[in-house]
């Protein structure tokens, strides 16, 4: 199983950064242009237990459907989702929101395991892990850009 962790400081209050991540539609705003993302459905009124079905298209033709469920929810400190259906054997994403002098430190921790045993482990190291690192770097930078620009216009 691979594990990736990345942090970024966003010049905004923790409640604001957390609220941004509560809004499922914001995922579309922070997804890289080469990963076309669609929200297929959202089930559940509360964030705890909420299931979100997504369709992602990479390279213009490779389509993947992913269903995630929020299994931990502690506003405004932490949220965790896991894959219930999708391409990974296992997927778990944790977001931590910490107050720091400059605003909020957002830390994403992703643990994942590809299917297909040894072939999947090789793919994890050579292809999947680098793409996930790039994905989360893009998402965090885009999140920072959007929230800080909105904070400046308030």
ABEGO torsion letter per residue (X at the ends): XBBBBBBBBBBBBAAAAAAAAABAAAAAAABBAABBBBBABBBEABABGBBBBBBBBBGGABBBBBBBBBABBBOAABBBBBBABEABABBBBBBBBBBBAAEBBBBBBBBBBBBGEAAAAAAAAAAAAAAAAAAAAAAAAAAAAAAAAAAAAX
